């Protein structure tokens, strides 16, 4: 009777040990899978960090280009000694811009808020800057309504708004 009881206990221990081994193996497999997924996530995180760094570096470079177009402070101080510029882009680059040109004893000043923020807005501000230069310096337009009409037509044409149905502007 004692032998039967010992045999029963040994059998129970072996069965339970098998169950523990199965559970342990399953847990180890799950752990390995978790480690593999963690490693993949870390790898993806590193790629995203690298891409983010490259994008921010590119946008910072674009900001230097945009700043070169906007830094008219010497012209402004010469033409309007008591002036100030409050320019605070929401993003690194901006869709806001200012422009000044003196032609034939006339001072032409433009302050514009383009559609879009960030990179799209910066593209629009460069487009607006070019359009104003074209209107005033190339086309010799000096009347505000003619300059604004030229600006409108320039943007409309350049962005192919009749074909692409976009509403970007200033």
C-alpha positions as CSV (number, residue, x, y, z in Angstrom):
1,X,0.0,0.0,0.0
2,X,2.8,2.4,0.8
3,X,4.5,1.4,-2.5
4,X,1.3,2.2,-4.4
5,X,1.1,5.5,-2.8
6,X,4.8,6.3,-3.6
7,X,4.3,5.1,-7.2
8,X,1.2,7.4,-7.5
9,X,3.2,10.4,-6.1
10,X,6.1,9.7,-8.4
11,X,3.8,9.5,-11.4
12,X,2.0,12.7,-10.3
13,X,5.4,14.5,-9.9
14,X,6.6,13.3,-13.4
15,X,3.3,14.5,-15.0
16,X,3.5,17.8,-13.2
17,X,7.2,18.1,-14.2
18,X,6.2,17.5,-17.8
19,X,3.5,20.2,-17.5
20,X,6.0,22.6,-16.0
21,X,8.5,21.8,-18.7
22,X,5.8,22.5,-21.4
23,X,4.8,25.7,-19.7
24,X,8.5,26.7,-19.3
25,X,9.1,26.0,-23.0
26,X,6.1,28.0,-24.1
27,X,7.2,30.9,-21.9
28,X,10.7,30.7,-23.3
29,X,9.3,30.8,-26.8
30,X,7.1,33.8,-25.9
31,X,10.1,35.5,-24.3
32,X,12.2,34.9,-27.5
33,X,9.4,36.3,-29.6
34,X,9.1,39.3,-27.4
35,X,12.9,39.9,-27.5
36,X,12.8,39.5,-31.3
37,X,9.9,42.1,-31.5
38,X,11.7,44.4,-29.2
39,X,14.9,44.2,-31.3
40,X,12.8,44.9,-34.5
41,X,11.2,47.9,-32.7
42,X,14.6,49.2,-31.6
43,X,15.8,48.9,-35.2
44,X,12.7,50.7,-36.6
45,X,13.1,53.4,-33.9
46,X,16.7,54.0,-34.9
47,X,15.7,54.3,-38.6
48,X,12.9,56.8,-37.6
49,X,15.4,58.8,-35.5
50,X,17.8,58.9,-38.4
51,X,15.1,59.9,-40.8
52,X,13.9,62.5,-38.4
53,X,17.4,63.9,-38.0
54,X,17.8,64.1,-41.8
55,X,14.4,65.8,-42.3
56,X,15.1,68.4,-39.5
57,X,18.6,69.0,-40.9
58,X,17.0,69.6,-44.4
59,X,14.4,71.9,-43.0
60,X,17.0,73.8,-41.0
61,X,18.9,74.3,-44.3
62,X,15.7,75.5,-46.0
63,X,15.3,78.0,-43.1
64,X,18.7,79.4,-43.8
65,X,17.7,79.9,-47.4
66,X,14.4,81.5,-46.4
67,X,16.2,83.8,-43.9
68,X,18.5,85.0,-46.7
69,X,15.5,86.1,-48.6
70,X,13.9,87.8,-45.7
71,X,16.8,89.6,-44.1
72,X,16.0,93.0,-45.5
73,X,16.6,94.7,-42.2
74,X,19.3,97.1,-43.5
75,X,17.0,98.1,-46.4
76,X,14.1,98.6,-43.9
77,X,16.3,100.7,-41.5
78,X,17.5,102.8,-44.4
79,X,14.0,103.4,-45.8
80,X,12.0,103.4,-42.6
81,X,14.4,104.2,-39.7
82,X,11.7,103.7,-37.0
83,X,10.6,100.2,-37.8
84,X,10.6,96.8,-36.3
85,X,9.9,93.3,-37.5
86,X,8.1,90.7,-35.5
87,X,8.7,87.5,-37.3
88,X,8.0,84.3,-35.3
89,X,7.4,81.2,-37.5
90,X,5.2,78.6,-36.1
91,X,7.5,75.9,-37.6
92,X,11.2,76.1,-38.6
93,X,10.2,77.6,-41.9
94,X,7.3,79.8,-42.5
95,X,4.5,80.7,-44.9
96,X,4.8,84.4,-43.7
97,X,7.1,86.8,-45.5
98,X,7.8,90.4,-45.9
99,X,9.3,92.2,-48.9
100,X,10.5,95.8,-49.6
101,X,11.7,97.5,-52.7
102,X,12.4,101.2,-53.5
103,X,11.6,102.0,-57.1
104,X,11.4,105.5,-58.7
105,X,11.2,107.2,-55.3
106,X,8.3,104.8,-54.3
107,X,8.6,102.4,-51.4
108,X,6.8,99.2,-52.1
109,X,6.2,97.0,-49.0
110,X,4.5,93.6,-48.9
111,X,3.6,91.6,-45.8
112,X,2.1,88.3,-46.7
113,X,0.6,85.3,-44.9
114,X,0.6,82.3,-47.3
115,X,-1.6,79.3,-47.1
116,X,0.1,76.5,-45.3
117,X,2.6,76.3,-42.5
118,X,6.1,74.7,-42.4
119,X,7.5,73.5,-45.7
120,X,4.4,74.1,-47.9
121,X,4.1,77.6,-46.5
122,X,7.8,78.2,-47.1
123,X,7.4,77.2,-50.8
124,X,4.5,79.6,-51.1
125,X,6.5,82.4,-49.5
126,X,9.3,81.8,-52.0
127,X,6.8,81.8,-54.8
128,X,5.3,85.1,-53.5
129,X,8.8,86.6,-53.2
130,X,9.6,85.7,-56.8
131,X,6.2,87.0,-58.0
132,X,6.8,90.4,-56.3
133,X,10.3,90.7,-57.8
134,X,8.9,89.9,-61.2
135,X,6.0,92.3,-60.8
136,X,8.0,95.3,-59.6
137,X,11.5,94.7,-61.0
138,X,10.8,93.0,-64.3
139,X,7.3,94.2,-65.2
140,X,7.8,97.6,-63.6
141,X,4.4,97.5,-61.9
142,X,4.1,100.2,-59.2
143,X,0.4,100.4,-58.5
144,X,-0.8,98.1,-55.7
145,X,-3.8,96.8,-57.6
146,X,-1.5,95.9,-60.6
147,X,1.1,94.3,-58.3
148,X,-1.6,92.2,-56.6
149,X,-3.2,91.2,-59.8
150,X,0.2,90.1,-61.1
151,X,0.9,88.2,-57.9
152,X,-2.5,86.4,-58.2
153,X,-1.9,85.5,-61.9
154,X,1.7,84.4,-61.1
155,X,0.5,82.0,-58.4
156,X,-2.5,80.8,-60.4
157,X,-0.2,80.1,-63.4
158,X,2.7,78.6,-61.6
159,X,0.6,76.3,-59.5
160,X,-1.6,75.4,-62.5
161,X,-4.6,76.1,-60.4
162,X,-6.9,75.8,-63.4
163,X,-5.8,72.2,-63.9
164,X,-5.0,71.0,-60.3
165,X,-7.9,72.7,-58.5
166,X,-5.8,73.8,-55.5
167,X,-6.6,77.0,-53.6
168,X,-3.2,78.0,-52.3
169,X,-2.5,81.6,-52.1
170,X,-1.5,84.6,-49.9
